[in-house]
Every structure is written in C-alpha cells, then in structure tokens.
Amino acid sequence: MDWYLEVLRKYAVFAGRAQRKEYWMFVLFNFIIVIVLWSLEAIAGGPGILPNLYNLAVLVPSLAVAVRRLHDIDRTGWWLLIMLIPIVGAIVLLIFLVQDSQEGENEYGPNPKVAIA
C-alpha cells in the first residue's frame, strides 16, 4: 500500500525515476480498486460511473509514474505515445515497463533501487 500512496504523494511529478516495483504495485492496486468499484456498482445496479470517476482521478498520477518508470530505464517519457500504435505499441511499452532499472545514475537521477537499499 505504501507504493500506491507514494505515487499519489507525487501526484504530478514527472521528473525523476520510479523503480519497477513502485510502478507495478500502483498498477495492481488500481486494478483491485477498479474491480471493487465495478462490483459495487453492479450489485447496486448503478450505471458504472464510479470506476470511470476513479480512473479519471488517477489519470495524472498514472501518467507521471509511467514517465518516471521510463526514465528509470533511460528513456524519455515521450515513449508513452507509442501506445497510439495499435497492438505493437502496447507490446513495446509493456516490454519497456518490465525491464530492470538502469544501473547507476542516468540523466534523470540516481537509481532508486540503490537509494532504498
């Protein structure tokens, strides 16, 4: 849960680096929260607006942590735009996001793994 809250604390921070665990824990918690909200809406017979509102609320932090994750592998945040290419873009971005941190310091800052350890 700390990883999720850390991303929310850095709501619109696009500078720096985010290690793999920070990014994927945020994605996992988002997935769980959306499933819970969707289930509650289905039980209550609602129109399904809660999951959409939640996704809108975490849009900026999601983009920010994805950019910081790309910085961690020494890529610019503009690589997120590769998602505009159907299928291939998502596969390429997924490969980038699962890569391990670049060793040492890069132009975006020190390695977050080293700072934590």
C-alpha positions in Angstrom: 0.0 0.0 0.0 3.0 2.3 0.6 3.9 2.1 -3.0 0.4 3.2 -4.1 0.4 6.1 -1.6 3.9 7.2 -2.7 2.7 7.6 -6.3 -0.3 9.6 -5.1 2.0 11.8 -3.0 4.0 12.5 -6.2 0.7 13.3 -7.9 2.1 15.3 -10.9 5.8 14.7 -10.5 7.1 13.7 -13.9 10.8 14.2 -13.0 13.0 11.5 -11.5 12.8 7.8 -11.6 10.4 5.1 -10.4 11.6 1.6 -9.9 9.7 -1.4 -11.3 8.1 -2.4 -8.0 6.7 1.1 -7.5 5.1 1.1 -10.9 3.6 -2.4 -10.9 2.3 -2.1 -7.3 0.5 1.1 -8.3 -1.0 -0.8 -11.3 -2.0 -3.7 -9.1 -3.8 -1.5 -6.6 -5.5 0.4 -9.3 -6.8 -2.8 -10.8 -8.1 -4.0 -7.5 -9.8 -0.8 -6.7 -11.5 -0.6 -10.1 -12.7 -4.3 -9.7 -14.1 -3.4 -6.3 -15.8 -0.3 -7.6 -17.2 -2.1 -10.6 -18.5 -4.9 -8.4 -20.2 -2.4 -6.0 -21.8 -0.7 -9.0 -23.0 -4.0 -10.4 -24.5 -5.0 -7.0 -26.2 -1.6 -6.6 -27.5 -1.6 -10.2 -25.7 1.6 -10.9 -24.6 2.9 -14.3 -20.9 2.1 -13.7 -19.8 5.7 -13.2 -17.6 5.1 -10.1 -14.8 3.1 -11.8 -14.7 5.8 -14.5 -14.5 8.6 -12.0 -11.7 6.8 -10.2 -9.8 6.3 -13.4 -10.2 9.9 -14.2 -8.9 10.9 -10.7 -5.8 8.8 -11.0 -5.0 9.6 -14.7 -2.3 12.2 -13.9 -0.5 10.1 -11.3 -0.7 7.1 -13.7 0.9 9.1 -16.4 3.5 10.5 -14.0 4.6 7.2 -12.6 4.8 5.7 -16.2 7.0 8.6 -17.3 9.2 8.1 -14.2 9.3 4.3 -14.9 10.5 5.1 -18.5 13.1 7.4 -17.0 14.4 4.5 -14.9 15.3 2.6 -18.0 16.8 5.8 -19.5 14.0 6.5 -21.9 12.1 9.7 -22.4 8.5 10.0 -21.3 7.5 10.6 -24.8 7.7 6.9 -25.4 4.2 6.7 -23.9 2.9 7.9 -27.2 3.9 4.6 -28.7 0.6 3.4 -27.3 -1.1 5.2 -30.2 0.2 2.4 -32.5 -2.4 -0.4 -32.2 -1.2 -3.7 -30.6 2.5 -3.2 -31.4 2.7 0.0 -29.3 1.2 -1.7 -26.3 3.6 -4.7 -26.6 6.7 -2.4 -26.9 5.6 -0.3 -24.0 5.0 -3.4 -21.9 8.5 -4.7 -22.7 9.9 -1.3 -21.6 7.9 -1.2 -18.4 9.1 -4.7 -17.2 12.8 -4.0 -17.8 15.0 -3.7 -14.8 16.4 -0.4 -13.7 19.4 1.1 -15.5 22.5 0.6 -13.3 23.8 3.7 -11.6 22.8 7.2 -12.3 21.4 8.5 -15.6 20.2 11.9 -16.8 17.0 11.6 -14.9 18.6 11.0 -11.5 20.1 8.3 -9.2 19.0 4.7 -9.3 16.0 4.4 -6.9 17.0 0.8 -6.0 20.3 2.0 -4.6 18.6 4.9 -2.7 16.3 2.5 -1.0 18.7 -0.3 -0.3 
